[in-house]
Amino acid sequence: MHQMWQRNLIGVTIAVLSCARAPESSTGESASGSIPARTRVRAGITVLLEDSIALINGKRVGLLTNQTGIDERSRSDIDLLHRPSDATGPRLVALFSPEHGIRGVEDRSNIVSGHDERTGLPIHSLYNPTTIEPPDSTLRGLDALIIDLQDLGTRTWT
């Protein structure tokens, strides 16, 4: 594996995961007093943007995601992070695409790198015949790499 992919990107690599939030009931406890009566699950991108934005503010960010990278209102991570007019926030500068493409609509092999139609950002395909691992050059210019891919924990296809 290439050296740059093995180590942290200048200090920060962030894996966006789902996590639970504190109970929203009036007492915060169930009838037994120990288990929350009601808990709301927040998408990892929401947790990052609402609770941990300081980790990526002012940083050049790459995003490895696909159509599963969404918040609880079905908004794409790409759209949530791509804020070119926000000078103090994170700067999304590159996308990394797994199998089936960045938007999950490519049902073929040999997906080539290109540019995202909505944002114009470069897309580095991680699913093509010539690259087992992406070249180190795809990480140059990044301060952080965010990974948001939902998974069942099984390999049900290719």
N, C-alpha and C positions, 0 to 999 in steps of 0.2 A: 504494500500500500504506500502511496506517496507520503512523504514526510509531512507536508503541510496539512493533509487530511487527517493525519494521526494526532496532531496536537491542537490545542485550543487556538482559535484565531485571535491573536493579540488580546488575550485575556477573557473573552466572553464567547461562549457557545451556548445557545439557549434552546432547550427542547420545550416546546409548548405542549402542555398536557392539560387534561381536564382536572378540575379539583372542586371540592365542595366548599360551600360558604356557610357561615354560622346560621343557625336556625332563625327563621323569620316569624315564629309564633310569638305571642305576647309574653309567655313565660320562658320560652327558649328550651323547654323540656317536655318530654312526653309524660303520660300519666304515671309511669314508673319513676320518673324523675331523673333518669340517666341517659336516655336516648332522645335526641332532638325530635320534636313532633313533626317538623317540616323543614326540609333542607332543600335549598336551590342549588343545582349544579351549574357552574359557569364554565364556559369554554375557555381553554387555555389562552387564546388570543385576548379575551376579555380580561383575564387575570393579569396578563402582561401589560396591556394598555392602561388598565385602571389602577393596578397595585404596584407594578414594577417597571413603569415606563422609564424611570431614571437609569435602568440598566442599559438602555439603548438610545436615550436622547443624545442627539448630536453625533451619533455613530452612523457609519456606512454599513447598511444591513443587507445581507443576502437572505433569501427565503426559499427553503425547500418545502414544497407543498403541492397539492393538487385540489380537485374539487371538494375534498373532505375538509380542507382548511377553512372553516367558517366559524362565525360566532353564533350565539344562541338565537339571533334573528336572521340567520342564513346569509350574512354578509361575508364576502370573501376576505381572507387574510390579506390578499394582495391589495384589495381596495381600501381596507382599513389602514394598512401601513403606508400606502402610496399617497403621501401628502406633500407634494412639491412646494406648496406655499408656506409650510410650517418650517421656518428656519431653525427653530430650537429643538424640534422633535427628531425622531429617527429619519434617516434618508434611505429608503429602499432603493438599492442600486442594481440588484441582480436577482434573477429567479432561477431556481433549479427544479427541473421537472423529472419526476419518476415515470414509470410505465404509464401509458395512456395520456401523456401530455399534462401541461400545467392546469388546464381546465377540465381534464378527464374525458375528453371527447375523441381522442385518437385511438382507434381500435386497430392498431397495426404495429409492426415492429419497425425498427430503423427510423425512429423519430429524430429528426435533426434539430440542432439548436437554431434559434431565431430570435424573434422579438414578440413580445406580448402585444396583441392588437389593441387592447384597452389602454395600456399605460405606456407602451413604447419601450419598456424595459427589456434588456437582453435576457433570453431564456437559455440556460445551459442544460441540454438534454442529458439525462443520466441513463437513457435507454436507447442506445444505438449500437451498431455492430462493431465500431472501431474503438470504443473506449470501455475498458473494464472498470476503470476508475476515472473520474474527471481529471484532466491535467491540473497541476498546481496553479497554473495561470488563472483558472476560473475563480480562485479565492483571493487573488491579488486585489487590493483596494477595498477589502472588506474588514470591518472591525468586529462584526458579529454575524453569526449564521443562526437563523431561527429555523427550526424544523417543526412542522405541524402536519402530520399525516395520521389520520385516524386508522386504527388497526384492530382487527378482531383477535389478534394473537395467534392466528393460524395462517397457514399458506394454502388458500383455497383455489388459487389459479396460478398460472405460469410460475 
